Amino acid sequence: MPRPPAPAPAPARVPGPAASAGALSLSVLGPLSGRLDGRPLALGPRKQRLVLAMLLSRPNTPVPVEVLTDAVWPDDPPRTARKNLQVYISSARALLGARCPDGPDGRGAERLAHSCGGYLLRVGEDELDSLLFRSLAAAGRRAADDGDQRGAAALLRRALDLWQGPPLHDLRDSPEVAAEAERLEARCLTVHEDWAETEIGLGRASAVVDGLRDLAERHPTRERVRAAWMDALHRTGRRAEALAVYDDYRQLLARELGLEPGAAIAARHRAMLTGRSAPDRAGSTPPARRSPVLRAVLPAEVPDFTGRGEQLRELLDVLGPEGGRVVAVTGAAGTGKTALAVRAAHLLAERFPDGRVHIRVRDEHGAVRPAAEIVGELARLTGGPHPAEPMTDAEHWRHWLAAHRALVVLDDVPDESAVRALLPGTGGSSFVLTARGQLAGLAPVHRIALPPLAPAEALALLGRLIGPGRVGLDRSAALRIADACGLLPLAVRVSGMRLAVLRHLPLAEYADRLADPAGALDELVAGDISVRARLAAGWQDLSPGSGRALTLLASTVREGPFTLPEAMAALGCGERQALRAVESLIDAGAVSSPSGEVTAHCVLYELPRLIGLYARECAAVPPVPEPEPVGGPHA
């Protein structure tokens, strides 16, 4: 990224202490490098550097072995890949030190550890430049929200000064590393935009003109960069050049994408043409003078939320300080998608000062709500983009988003067409979509798939509902209950709610009831919460062909993993047709491919137990005229 000229100094608290002699210092904001005791670190051969680059791109978060393997060997991993990775990890551990310097026991936590199916590299804010960059940028935004524009500009500038060139540019021939580097670059671009707009608001437009021109050349369709460049030119007396920037942008969009410029930049252009002052960016106005914004309208957090630590960390990281992201949280019915999204929304208040809201995309009967109805609900929550311009359609809604930093959870999305018109084109607002299907037609979207709980997590959830003592008295029966629930959070929670009422019922007896295929779904009901009803809602989304294929698979393969040849036998068709049918069910969230496992050169697929039970019910019972209503929020 081009380095901006220095603004006038302003006092500001810088997050994180400066690295001292003897400290570890690692950098990914440029070529991968490191220093220890003030001396450069030899980071080893190229493959070891690729491993370090991936671990440092996701600091303090487990990086799956599969991801590391793809980074080092993108095309054809050798049979010894896992063993070679272990060698690189061991060398990196020796290079960086076995333990972090600080810790309650004086020894510190393990520096590089195996955790959650991957490797986790622990580094502090003072040890890794990307962490310090993120902290400085967040502090700058907080200062701007508090009305301290000079402090904000100083903090954002110090964040940008950490950059030494394109991140990890020496290792970008690895697609996995390149993807992480592009994510870092996107963060830098957003911070540069924040800094430039703050400087313009302080009357120092001349300090940012050249940097914005360079950014516009590198990102020609980035509307926020164009708008800031126009403002900077206009406020330095170069009105004709500012108008030319807009005209060039309009022609580029029409030629390349068939689009028109957004409402915000078009308003700036009209103001310049008529001689009025260009409108300020909403985010540059101190909070006390902002118009009313979106309130925090979220369901209460699930009090017994358990597990999902890895997925929650990933979701919080993706919805980082730069905003403007769309995340799809996908998984079968009952995997806890809504609970995860709502928990993240409650934790992200500081990053989205203009509000957080939860909207259901379906009505109480499972029917898809029209986009106009959803926009109307959003209009009531926001008050519209302006009192004189009520929000009447999705276009108005996107214009509102472009000027605010809000987080919107669109819950229980049936398909791409139901939400495409609601998603932002530009701006700092972010969306979390929950869906059983994969929503493959939406791009660019970060996807987080929710697998079943780990057995220990399922037992912890059950213990929070019925008491850990009761679980401990018959742990084997509790495990049987969790397994019979398919380790699905919804089913385990319903079992716990039921057992909490039936205090006299031994866990072993309830486990026997759940083990009986004929009565398992009858047992998974607690008040108005029914696992069968939730499975029925998922069945409604299947096409007739997918429904028939799921019924045939459930009747033949029963429970546990199955292979493509077994699917071919169950469906009575050839390999290509069976593969399409199974992949269609994977896309719908009805079949999974556990961990991408391959055995004896055959991919393994899995039909979740409860989905299989419901599919066999549907095969045995004639369909009723109307589907069973869906009660409660989608899990």
N, C-alpha and C positions, 0 to 999 in steps of 0.2 A: 504494500500500500504506500502511496506517496506520503512523505512525512510533512505534516503541516508546519507553517512557521509558528514560532513561539508567541503566545499571547502575553499580555502584561501579567506579571506574577501575582498570585493571590494566595493568601494563607488557606491551607486545607489539610485536613488529617488524611494521611496516606494509609490505606489498609495494609497491614502486614509489616513486620520489621524488616529492615534491610539485612541482606545476607552479610554475615561477618566472616572473618578469616576462619577457615576450618569448616565452613558450612558447605553443603552440597548445593549447587546451582545448575539447573537444567533448563534448556531452551528448546522450544518447538516453533517459536514465532520467527522463523528464519530457518537456516539449516539446523538439523539436529546437532546439539552440542551440549557439553557439560563441563563443569569445573568443580574441583575439590581441593580445599586448602589453597584456593586462588590459582591453581594450576589446571591446565586443560586436561580433560579426561579422554583417554583413548577408548572409544565406545565399541571397539571390536569390529569384526567383519560385517559385511553388508547385511546378511540375514539376521544377525544379532541386532543390528541397528533397526531393521524393520520391526522386530519384536518390541524393542524399546519405544519406537515411534508409536506403535499401536497402544502400548500400555500408558504412555504419557499423554496420548490423545484422549484417553478416558481415565484420568487419574482418580485414584481412590474408589474405583468401580471395577468389579470383576469383568475381565475380557474373556469371552468363551474361547476354548482351545480351537474350535472350528474357525473363528474369526482370525486368530493368529496364524493358523495354517493357511488360510486363503491369502493373507497378507504376504506371507513369505513365499508361498508356491501358488500363484494365482491360477495356473493352468493345470498342472499335473503333479500333485503332491507325491513324493516317494513313499514307499511302504514304511520307511523309517522316520516319517515326518514327526510323529509324536515324540519319539526318542530324541530326535534332533532338537525339537523345541525345548525339551527338558534340559539339554546341554546349554542352549542359549539362555534359558532362565537361570540356570546355576551360575553361568558366567556373569550375567547381569547382577545377580545377588552378591557375588563376590566383588563386583565393581562398585556397586552403590552402597554396600554395607548391609549387614544382616538385619540391623534394627534401626528404627528411627531414633533420633537423639533424645526425644522427650518421652516421658511416660511416668505413670504414678509409681511404678516400682523402680524407677531410675534406669531401667533398661530400654524402655520404649517398645512400641509394637513392632512386629515383624515387618521389615521393609517390603519384601516381595513374597506374597503368600498365595497358596492355592485356595480358592474359595468359590463356592457356588458354580462348579463346573468350569472355572476359568482361573486366570491369574490376576491378582490385584496388586498394584504398585502404589504404596502409600507415600505421598509427598505433601509437603506443606506449602502454604501460599508463598512463603519466602524462598522456596526451593524450586518452583516451577513458574516460568514467566506467564504461561497462559492462565494459571490460577490467579496470579496477581493482576493480570489484565482484566479478568472477569470481575474481581473485587473492586478495582478502581472504577470500572465502568458502572457497576451497580451503585457505588458511592456517589458518582457524578450524577446519576439519574435521581437519586434521593435528594441531593442538594438542589437540583433543578425543581423538583416537586415541592421543596420547602421554600422556593423563591430565591435561593442563593445562586444566581446565574453565574457570577464570577467564580465562586467556588466550584460550580459544576464544570465550567470551561476548563479550569486548571486541572481538575481530576481526570476529565476525559482526555485532555492533552497528554497527561502523564501516562495514561493507558496506551495511547497511540504511540508514544515514544518507546515503548517496549518492543515494537516491531522492528525486525532487522531484515525484512524482505519477505517474499512469499513463504508461507509456512511449509517446512519439510520439503522444500523444493528439490533437494538432492535425492529424495526417495519416492517421488511421485509416479514412477513407472509401475508401482504397485497400486492396483485399483483401490484396495482397501485403505491404504495410506492416503491416496489422492482424495478419497471421499472425506476422510477426517480433516485433511488440509483445507478442502473447500468449505467445510463447516466452520473452521476457524476464520477463514477469510470472510465468510458471510457475517460473522460477529464483528470483525474489524470494520467492515463496510458500514454496518449499522451504527457503531460507535462514532465513526468518522462523520456520519450524517448528523448524529446528535450534537457532536462538537461544533460542526459547521453552523448548524441552526442556532446554537447557543451564542456563538461568536457574532453571527449576524444580528441577533436580538440585542447584543450589547453594543452595537454600532461599530463593530470591527470587521465589516464585510470584506475589506481589502485583504485581510489576512487569510481568507479562505478561497478566494476566486480561483487561483491557479490549481490548488489541490482538487477542487470540485471539477474543474475542467478535465484533469487527468482521470478522475474517477468516472466521469461521463464517457470518456473515450473507452475505458475498460468495461463499463457496464452501460451500454447505450440505451437500454430499455428500462433502466432503474428510474422510476418516476420521482422518487424522493430526492435523488441526486440532481436530476434536472430542475426540479422546483427550487432547491436550495441555490443552485448555480444561477438560475434566473434572478432570484432575490438578491444574491450578492452583486451581480452585474448591475441590476437596477439601482441598488442603494449606493453604488460607487459612481453613479452618473452615466452608466453605459446602457441606456435604455434600448437603443437599436440592437445591440448585441443580445440583450436579454430576450427581446422579441424574436430574434433569429434562432435562439436556442429552442424556444417553444415551437417555432415553425418547423425546424429540422426534426424535432421529436415527433410532432404530429405526422409528418410525412413518413418517418421511419415506421411508426406503429401501423399506419395504413398499409404500407408496402409489405412489411414483413409479417404482420400478425392480423391485419384486417380489423384493427381496433381503433378507438378514439381515445385521446387522453382523458384521464380521470377528472372528476368534478373539481377537486382541490386545485390542481395545476391550471385547469381551464379558468377558474376564478381569478387566479393570479394574473393570467394573461389578459383577461378582460379589464382588470384593474389597471394594468400597465397601459393598455390601449386608451383608456378613458382618462388617464392622468391621476387616478386615485391611488392611494397607498395600497400596496399589495397586502392581502390579509395575512395575519400572523398564523404560523402553525399552531394548532391547538396545544401541542405538547410544550410550546415555549412560553405559554402564558402561566404565570404563577397560579397555584391551586385556588387562591382566594378569589381570582377573577374568572375562573372557568365557569362555563354554563353547566347546568345539572347533568350528571353522567349516570351511567348504568350502576344500579345498586348491586350489592352482593346478594343475589337471590339463588341460594344453594340449599339442597336438602341437608339435613343434619348428617354428620359423619356416622358411619356404622360403628357403634360403641365397641363391638367385638372384632374390629378389623384386625386380621392376623396374617402374617406372612407378606408375600409380594414385595419384599424389600428391594430386590434387584430391579423389578419392573417400576417400582415407585421412584427409585433413584434415576433410572433412565428417563422417565417421564418428566421429572423435575429438571433434569439436565437439558433435555431437548427444549422445554419451554423456558429457555434461559433468558438472560437480560435483553437479548436483541428482539424478542417478540416476532410476530409475523409468521408463526409456524402452525402447521396443521398436523395433528397426531391422530392416528387411528388405533384405538385399543380394541383388538379383536379376540374372539374366542367363542367357544360353544356356549349355549344357554347355561347360566348358573355359574360361570367361572369368576364372577365378581368384577366385571368390567366397570359397571357404574360405581361401585364402591371405591375402586381405585381412582377413577377420574374425579369423583367428588372429593376424596381425601387430598389429592394433588391440588385441586382448586382451592381448598381451604388453606393449604400451606403457601399459596402463591400470592397472597394479598399485596405484598410489597412490590412484586414485579408487575402487577396489573392495577395501577391506582385508579383507573377509570371503571373498575368493576369486574365482577365475575358472576356468571349466570348459568343456570342449568335449564335446558329446554328439552322436553320429550318430543321426538319426531312422530310418534304414534299416539293415537288417542287410547282411552281406557279399554277399547275393544280390539286393539291391535291394528286398526286401520291407519294408513299413512295420512298424516295431516297435510293439507295443501300448504305450499310454500307461503302463499299470501296470508294464511292464518298464523303461521309461525312469525312472519314479519310483523303482523299486527300485534302479536304478544310482545315482541321485542320493542315495538314502538311505544307500547304502554309502559314498558320498563325504563326506556331511555328518554321519553318525552320527544322523540324525533330529533333529527339533526339540527333543527332550528324551529322556534315557534311558528315562523311564517312559512316554513317548508315542511309540513307533516310527512312522516315516513309512510309512504303508500305502497312501495314495491321493494323488491330485493336490491335494485340499483341504489335507491336512497339508503338502504341499510349498509351497503358496501361503502358508500360515501361517508357515513357516520363512522364506520370502522377505520377508514383511512386517517381520520383525525384523532383517534383515541387509542389507548392501550387497554383493551379489555380481554377477558378470557371467557369464551363461550363453550359450554359442554353441550353438544348435540347428542342426545341419548337415544339408543335403540334405532340406529339408522338402518333402514331396510336395503337401500341401494344408493348408488352414486347420484341418480337423478333427483332424489329427495332432498339433497343438501347442496348440490353443486352451485346453485344460484345464491346460496347464503354465505359462501366462503369468501374471505377477503381477497382482493386483488393486490392491494398494497397496504402499507401501514404497519403499526406495531401490535395489532390485535392478533390473538392466537385462538385456535379451536382445538378441542378434543372431541373426537367422534368415537362413540362406542357402537360396535356392530358385531353380529355373529359372522357375517361374511367378510371377505377380505377387502372389499371396495377397491378392486384392482384398477378400476377406471379412473380413479382420482390420482392426480400427480401435480406437484411433488408432495408426497405425504410420508411422514415417518411412521412406521408401523411397529406396534408392540403387541405381540401375541401372548395371550395368557394361557399357560398350560394348567393342568390340574395341580392342586397343592402337593407339596411334599408330604409324606406320611407324618413327619414330626409336626408340620404346620397344621395338618388336619386335626391331630390329637390336641394341639394347643388351642385351636378354635373350639373344639368340643369341650375342652376343660374350662374355657372361659364361660361357657353356657351352663354347664352342669356342675362345675367345680372340679379343680384338679385332683382333689382327694378321691372323688368317685371314679375318675378315670384311672387313677393309680391303683385302686383296688382290683381292677380287672383290665389291665392294659391290653391284653391279647384280644378281649372282646371289643374294646374300643377301637383297636386296629381293624378288626373285622367290620365294624360299623363304617369306618372311614373308607375301607376298600369297597364295601357294598354301595357306598355313595359315589363311587367313581372318583373319590378325592375332590369332588366339586364343592366349592365353598357354600353354594346355596343349599345343596342336599345335606351337607354336614351341619349347616346352621339350622335347617328345619329339624333334623334329627335331634340336635341339642335342645331346641325349643320344646320339642315334644317330650323328650326325656326330663326336661326341667319341670314339667307339669306332672308327668307320670313318675313320681319319685319312688314308687314301689316297684317299678319294672326293672329287673336285673338287666345289665348291659348285654349279657350273653343271650338272654331271651330275645331282646330287640334285634341283636345281630342275626339270630336265626330267622326272624321275620323278614329282615331285609335280604337275607340270602335266598329266600324263596322267590324265584322270578315271577310267580303268579301274583304275589301280593306286595312286592317291594314298593311300587309306586303308590299303592294305597296307604302305606305306612309313612310316606314322605309328604305329609300334610300337617300343617300347624295353623289352626285358625283359618284365615283367608289366604294363607300362603301355601301354594301347591306346586310341587316340582312338576307334576304332570301338566298343569296349566302352562307353565313356562316352556316345557318341551313342545306343547301344542302350538305355541306362538312361533317357535322355530320351524315347525312342520309347515305352517302356512306359507313361509317364504320359499319353500322348495317348489321347483317346477314339477309338473306331473311325472316327467321322465326321471328326475332325480329322486322323487318320492318312491317310485317303483324300484329304482336301483337300490335305495337304502333299505326298503322292505326285503328285497331278495338277499342282500348281504346280511341283514340281521337274522334272517331265517336260516342262513346257511353257515356263516362263519362264527356265529354266536359271539362269545366274548374273547378278548385278547387280540394280539396282533395277527394280521393276515398278509399274504403276499399277492402280487398281481395275478399269478396263475390261479390262486384260490378265488380271486375276484372274477376272473374269466369263467371259472367253472360255476360260480354262483349266479352270474348274470347270463350265462349261456351265450357268450359272444366272443369275438376275437380280441387280440391284445389291444389294438388301437381303440376300439369302442370301449373296452373295459377301463383303459387308462383315462379316457375322456370322462367316463362316468365317475370314477373315483376322484379325479381332480376337480370335477364339478362339485362333488360333495365336500371336498376339502375347502374349496372356495366358499361354500355355504356354511362352514363351521360344523358340519355333521360328522366328518371323518377327520382324523389327524394322522400325521406322519411323525411319530415320536422321535424327536431329536435327530431326524433325518437319518435314522439308523439303517445300515445295510448289512445283511447277513447272507452268506452264500450267494453273493452277487444279486440278491433280490432286495428291493426296497420293501420295508415293512410299513404297513398302514395299520390303523387301529380304529375300531368302532367303540366309542365310549359306552360303558355298560348301560347307563340309564337311557341314552338315546336308542340303543338297541332294544331295550325292553319296550319303549314306547312304539318303536317301529313295528315290533311284532304284534303289539296291541292293535295298531292301525291295520295290519294285514288280516287280523282275525275278526275285527268288528266293522260292520258297514259304516261308512261315514255319516255323520249327522248333518242336518241341513245347515246349522249355524255353528261356527267354532266356539269353543269355550272361551269366555271373556278372560282377559289377562289382568290379574290384580297386582297392585304394588309396582314399584319401580323395577326396571329391568336390571337384573344382576349381571 
